Amino acid sequence: MENIQAALVLLLIGMIMVIIVLWLVVGLGNLLIRLTNKYVKEDKDTPSNYGMSRTGKNPKKIAAIIAAVDIATLGEGKIESINKNR
């Protein structure tokens, strides 16, 4: 009976410690996010082209095309240019 009681006490202490550590991680993470957002300024001088690269093409679409060519050619294909057919 003593072994079960000792095991339950250790289980309770372990669970409490896990809760405390997780609470600290979440709290410090939120504090770090708030401090970063408060003191780090965002560049607003440059115009924002969200989702567009310098060439005017969406980088997610380019990545999808490259991945599809890589799979279809078993890694031996090479994309030289991407042009839109009209």
PyMOL commands that set and color helices and strands:
alter all, ss='L'
color gray80, all
select helices_A, chain A and resi 2-39+59-72
alter helices_A, ss='H'
color red, helices_A
deselect
rebuild
show_as cartoon
